[in-house]
Amino acid sequence: MDTTTDSQRIAAPAALFAAYWGDMLWRAVATGEVLRQRANNMTEHEAAGMPVLLHFESEQVVDGHDMQPASNYRLLRVTRCGTDALEKHVRKGASPVLVVDPRAGHGPGIGGFKRDSEVGMALLEGHPVYFVVFDPEPVEGQTMGAVVQTLAAFIDIVAKRHRGKAPIVYGNCQGGWAITLALSHCEHRAALAVLNGSPLSYWAGERGINPMRLLGGFTGGIWPAHWVSDLGAGRFDGAWLVQNFEALRPEGVFKKYDTLFAQPESERDRFLEFERWWNGFYQIAREEMLSIAGDLFVGNHLEDGEVVVDDHCRADLRRVGAPLMIFCSNGDNITPPHQALGWLKAVYPTTADLVAAGQRVVYLMHQHVGHLGIFVSAGVARREHRAILHHAESIQALDPGLYEMVLDDSTSADLAAGARFEPRRLEDLPFDANPAGFDKVEVLSEATERFYAQWVSPWVRFAVTLESARELRALHPMRVSRKVWSEQVTPTLALLPWMQRWLEQCGAQGPHRVVNPWYQLERAGADAVEQAMESWRKGRDLWAELVFEQAYAS
């Protein structure tokens, strides 16, 4: 009997098991250290006033505080792209590009978060670039109309700076519907309006897939937004919106942290960079929030031209004279294609109506990228966004009608993807902009909001102080769950950097973990947990749809 061979057979699995546990301990400590750093970054970012997280250097052109009506928006001109020097590609006489980032709980910057972004691709394609940002705090009493008028003024200012050449206006999510309101308000002009993951039809969605549109039915309308704004002393805390986003796909939140735990050494920088933006929560004025929730998401009044922008203008989508480029994705569960495109059939019942109106609408459909990926994915920026900008003049030259933009793979990584524009019929779009039940939710919302505004809101406002509002914001679960990892809150976590270094000196970090069968088993278990959470979430969403239908659509 070969006792040496038998001992080796026993020792090999034991060594793998020991290596796995040592490496797992190191990964747990390293992950905790990343979370500690995230908490400190968040605290430092807030202390600095939450400045814009833009990869590019810029200069301020105009401040919305100095305009009438005033708003917390500012217009920047991008001047440099660091060592990449993308600004060298800017062509004299090229149409300027105006990028408007979403104001939906986070701060600005996602459209220019890195080199391969919308801003980067616009510079690479030779366009002078302007970027619209906003401050963490709104102007007192700021309204949605004030924001729309500010954006309309920015469009005019950019055109004036380029001898009347209308800009290509690039709107992300909320920024997209905001610029659409601006372009439909008293007929302000743009060379092209690009709407990325931007909802314009707020009741539309796929059954059991897009539950966020149902929220008003479960909360009784917009009064909770009013209540939260009152508790915030006239400010709606953007952390609530971000919490809603995370609740949409809990398996995605699990995957984010699990990916960090699986490979903390390679994921650390990417995680911290993104989390600095994701956890920078901005405020929205009470008046503005109630208009957004009531007129758009619960009321769906934009399609009917009933959204009042100011005393003499209403937003009428038929008055948008600029060609529209709509970029949406089947993988986007925040702004599904139904909400990005469904409004077309409500405003233009037939293709002939669209043609008669002289409008050109082009849509580009991604098959799987998620909502944030539309704005932040480097791959999407290099392929889809560069192609949109590269073919902007071709889009403007199309005859009136509806087209689908189909991309061809580029023969070189240095070139934009080729594109063709295939005619489509509005009648063939499989989206219902007015599903049953939502009109009843609007009626309920108006009733509950009237009751809250008349009988409850005055007492809440009387009781709330600026100090109590600050304390409530500090205690929000989205902040507490992050900051609890700071040594300022949990002093023992200051030991994490030392523990990580000590484990590394002991050789605990496994350089070959991916071939360790115990690590592979762990990864299989994590995948199973993610799939189970996804199955639960799908069941939850379907249940929500069924309850909504029984309550409002039966």
N, C-alpha and C positions, 0 to 999 in steps of 0.2 A: 504493500500500500504506500502510495506517494503522499506522505503527510505534508510535505512542502506545498504541493499543488492544492491539496484540500484547504490548507491554511490561507493560501492566496485567494481561493474562491470565496472563502468566508470574509477575508479582509477587504476585498474589492468593494462589495456592496456596503460594508460597514464604513469604509472610507468615503464612499459617495454620499452616504446618509449623513455622516459627520460634516462633510464639506457643504452639503445643502443647508444644514441647520446653522452652521457658522455664517454662510452667505446670507441666509434669510434674516438672521439677526442683524447683520450689517445693513441689509436693505431696509429693514424696519427703522433702524436708527437714522440712516441716510434720508429716508422719506420724511421722518419727523424733523430732521434738520432743514429740509427744503420747506416744509410747512412753517417752521419757525422763521425762516428767512422771508417767506411770503407775508407772514403777519407783520414783521418789521418793515418790509417794503410798503405794506398798506398804510401803516402808521406814518411813515416818512412821507408818503405820497399825499396823504391828507394834510399833514403839517405844512407841506409846501404849497397848499392850495389846489392840489390835484391839477397840475399843469397838463397841457395837451401832450399826448404820447405819440408824437409824429417823428418818423424816421428821418424826415427831410428838414433842412433849415428853411426858415420862412421869415417874412416881414409882414407886419400888420398894415392893411390898406384902409380899413374903416372899422369903427366900433359901433355896434348897434345901440349902445347906451347913449350915443350922441345923436341918434335919429329920432324921428317922430312917426309913429309911436315907438318908444324905446323897447329894446329887447336885450337879452344877454348873449346875442350872437355876434361874432366878429368875422371879418373877411381877411384871410391871409393870402399872400402870394408866395409860392414855393420858389426859393432862390437857388438852393444847392442840394445835392444828394451825396454829401460826404465824399468819401474816397471814390465812389462809383462814378461821380461826375456825369450823371445822366442829363444834366441841364445842357451839356454840350450839343445834344441832339435837337434842341429846340430850333424850329424853322421860322424865319421871319415871315409874317403874314399868315401863319397857321392859326386855325381857330383856337381860341383859348378854351381850356377845360375847367369847369367849376365843379368840384367834388363836394357833396353835402353828406356828412356823416349822420347816422341815426341818433336821435335823442330819445332813447327808450330805456332809461335807467342807468346806462353807462355814459362815460365821457367820450369825446371825439377822438379820432385817430385811427380807427380800424381801416379806413380807406387808404391810409398811408403808413401802415404799421411797420412795413419793411420795404426793402428795395423792390421785390417782386410783388407789387400791389397795384391798385388802380392808379395811384399817383405816379408810381414808377413806370408803368406801362404808357401812361399819357406822355411823360417826358421822353421815353424811348421812341415814341411815335412822332416826336417833334412838336408837341403842343406846349405852349406856356400854361402853367397850372396854377389854379387858385383853390383854396381849401376853406370851407366854412366850418368854424368851430363855435363852441358855446361855453359859457362859464358854469361852474358847479351850481350857482344860485341864480334863479330867475330874477328879473326885475319885479318889484312889488306890483302885484295885480296884472302881471304879464298875461296876455291872451293869445289864443291860437292865431287870431287875426293879425296881431302885432308881429308874430313870427313870420307869417306868410308875407306880409308887406315888407318886412326886412329882407327876406330872401328875394322877393321881386326887385327890390332896390339893388341888391347885390348883383343880380343878373344884369341890370341896366348899367351899373358902375363898371363891371368887367367889360361889357360891350363898348362903353365910352373910352376905356383905357386902350382899346384896340381898334380905334377909328370906326366904331359902329359895327364891328364884326361880331355877330351874335355868338355867344359861347355854346359849347357842348356842355349840357348840364347833367351831372352824374349824381343820382340820388340813391342812397342805400337805405332800404327798409323805410323807417319813418321819414328819412330825408327824401325818399322818392315820392311819397304821397304829399309831402310838404311842398316840393317844387312843382308838382302837378297842380296843387292849389294855387301856387304863385303864377304859373303859366296860364291858368284858366281865370285868373283874377285881372280884369281890365286888360286882357289880351297882351300880357308881356310876352316877349319873343325869345326863343332860343333856336340855335341851329339844329339841335337834336337833344331830346330828353331821354336819358338812359335810366330806366327804373330797375334797380337790382333788388329782388326779393321784396318788392313794395306792394302792400295790399291796397287795392282801390275798391274791391267788392267784399265787404266785411262779413256778410252772412254766409258766403259761399264756402264750400269745403267738402271733403269726402267723408262719407258716413263711417264713423268708428276710427277715423284716421286723424282728423283735425279737431280735437276737442276744445281748443282755446276759444273758438267762436261761440261755444255754448256757455261760457262762464257767466255771462249776464243773466242767463236763465236760472242758474243755481244760486246766485247772490241776490237776486231780486232787483237787478239793474245796476245803476251807477252810484247809488247812495253810499256803498262802502268806500268808493274812491273819494267821495265828498267827506266822509267821516275821517278817513286816514289823513286827508289834507287838513281838516280842522285840527286833528291831534298834532299835526306838524306845524301849527301856527301859520297856516296858509301855504304850506309846502307839502307836496306829495313826494314821499321818499322813493327814489328810484330803485332801492333795494327790493321793494315789493315786486316790481316788474321782473327783475333778474331772478327772484325766487320762483316766479311763475314759469319762467323759461326753463329753469332746472327741473321743476316738477313735471314738465311735459315729457321728458325722457330721463327718468331716474337711472336707467341702465347706462346712459351716456355719462352721467356724473360718476357712477361706479367705475366705468371704463377709464375715465380721466385719471382717477386716483390709482387704479390698478395698474395702468400703464406706467405711471411714475414709480410705483412699488416694484414692478417687474424689472425695470432698468433705470434706476435713479441717476446713475452717472451720465447717461446719454440724454435723459429727459429733463434734467434739472433746469437748464437754461431756458429751454422752450417753455416749460411749465411756468417758471417765474415771470418770463416776459409776457405771456398771455394773461396770467392771473393779475398782473399789475393793472391791466386794462379792465378785465372782467370784474374786479372787485373795487373799482372806482365808481361809487354810486353818486349820481347827480340828482338834483332836485327839480321838480316841475311845479309851476305855480298852480294853485287851486283852480283858478278860472280857466287856465289852459287845459288842465287835466279833465275838467268836467266837459269842456267842448269836445275834446278828443274822444272821450268815452261816449258821450251822449250823441253827438252829431255823426260820428264815424262808426265806432265799433259796435255800439248797441243800436243806434238809429239808422245807420247805413244811408245817410241822406246825400252823400256825394253823387251817387248815380242820378238822383232826381234834381240836381242843381239847387238844393235847398240849404247848402252850407253858406252861412253869411260870413264873409271875410271882413268887411267893414261896413260903414253906413250906406254905401252906394254900390257895392259890388258883391255878387254871389259867385261861388265857384261853379262854373259850368264846364263840364268836361268837353262839350262840343266846341268850346272856344279855345281849346288848346291847339294852337296853330303849328307848333313844332312837330316834326315826325317823332314817333315814340318807338324806342327800342326797349322791349321788356325782356329781362333776363330772369328766369325762374327755374325751379328744380322740382322734380318729383320726389326728391329726398328732403324737401323743406317742409317741416310740419308746423312752422310758425307762419309763413306766408306760402301756402301751397299754390300751385298754378291756378286753381279755382279762384283764389282771391286776387291774383295778379292779372288774370285775363277775363274772369267772368263778367266784369262790368261792361265789356265791349258789347255784348248782346243786349244789355239793358239800355245802353246809350244809343247804339246803332243796331236796330233789330235785324237788319240784313246787310249782306256785303254791299248791295247796291246803295244803301244809305251811307255806309262808310265812304264809298267811292264818291258819291254825290257831295259829301261834306268836304272832299278834297284832302282827307286825312290819310296818312301812311303809318301803319302800325306793323312793326316787325317783332317777332318773339323768338327767343333762343331758349331751348329747353334742355337743361342738364338732367341726366337720368337718376343720379344718386347723391350728389353733394348736398349736405345739410345747409341750414339757413346761414350760419356763420361762415361756412366754407365759401359761400358766394362772395363774401367780402374779403376774407382773410387768407384763403388758400393760395399759396404761391403758384401751384399748378393751374388753378382756375384763372389767376391773374395773367399768367404767361400765355394761356391758350384762349380762353373766352374773352377776357377783358381787352387783351391786346388786339384780338380779331375785331371786336366791336369798334375800337378806336381806329384801327387800320382801315376799316371799310365804312367809316362814318359818312364820307362823301357819297359812296354808292347808295347808302340807305337814304340819304337826302334826295338823291336823284330818282328814286323809284316812283312809279306812277301811283296814284292813290289806290289803297287796298290793303289787304292783310297778307303778310308774308311770314314764312318760317325761315329763319337763318340756319342753314346747315353748314357745319364746318368740315373742311377737309384737312387731314393731318399735314402739317408743314414738312417739307423735305429737309429743313434745317432748323435747329434749335434757335438760330439767330433771326429767323424770319417769322412773320405772323402767319397764322393758319389761313388757308384759302377759305372762301365762303361763297355760297350760292343762295339766292333768295327765291324760295319756291312759293308760288301763290297758294293761298288757303282761303276757305270760305268760313265766314263767321257762323253760318248755320251748322257747321260741322264741329264747332268747339263743344266738347262734352261737359260744359259747366253750367250749372243752374245758379244764377245770381240771387234768386229769391226763394230759397227753400221754405217749407211750411214751418210755422211756429214762431219765427223770429219777430214778426209784427206784433204778436201777443206779448213777447218779452219787452218790446219797446213801450207798449201801453203800460205794462206793469212797472217798468222802470220810471216812466214819467210820474206815475202815482206815488211810488215809494220815495222818489226824489223830492217831490213837492212836500210830502209829509215830513221827511227828514229836514229839509231846508227851513220849513216853517216852525216846527215844534222841537226839534232836537239840536240842530246846528247852533242856534244862538246860545244854548246852555253850554255846549262843548267849547265854543269859542271863548265864552266867559271864563271857563275853568282853566283853559290852556294858557301857559306862558311860554316865552321863548326858551327859558331854561328847561321846562318840562318837555318841550318838543325836542330839544337837543338830547336829553336823557333817553327819550323813547327811541330816537334814531340810533343812539349808541347801543341800545339793548336789542336791536333788531337781530334775529337769528343769523342772518347772512353776515353780519359784522362779528357777532360774538363767536360764531363757529370758526371764524378765521383768526381773530385776535387772541383767542384762548391759547393759541400755540406760541404766543410771544412770551419771552421770559419776564416781560413787564407785568404780565397777568399771571403766569405760572412760572415762578422763579426757577424751579428745578430743571426746566427745559434749557436753561443756560448751559447745562452739562452736555447737551447733545453734540456740539462740535468736538469736545474732548473725547466723548465716547466713540464717535465716528473715527477719529484719528487713531485711537487706541486699538480698535478692531481692525483697522487697516494695517497697523504695525504687527498685529498678531496673525495677519494673513487670512482674515475671515472673508474678505471680499473675493468672490469666486470669479476669476476671469473666464472660465469655461462653463459657466452655469447652464448655458443653453443646451449642452449635451448631457447634462445630469438628468437621469430619469426621474428623480424626485422633483426637480424643478419643472420638468415637463408635465408631471402629474399635477403639480400646483397650478400650472397654466391651464391645464384641461379643466381643473376645478373652477378656476376663475371664469373661464368661458361658459361653463355650465351655470354659474351664478348669474352672469350677464344675460344668458338666454332665458333663465327663469324670470328675471326681472322684466325682460322685454315681454314675455308671455303675460305676466301679471299686468303690465301697463296696457297691453292690447285689450285684455279683458276689462280693465278699468274704463278705457276709452269707449269700448262698445257698450258697456253698462251705462255710462253717462249719456250716450246717444239714445239708448232705449228709454231711459228715464225722461230725458228732454222731450222725446217724441210723445210719450204718454202724457206728459204734463202740458205741452203747448201745441202739439201738432195733431192730436187725435180729435 
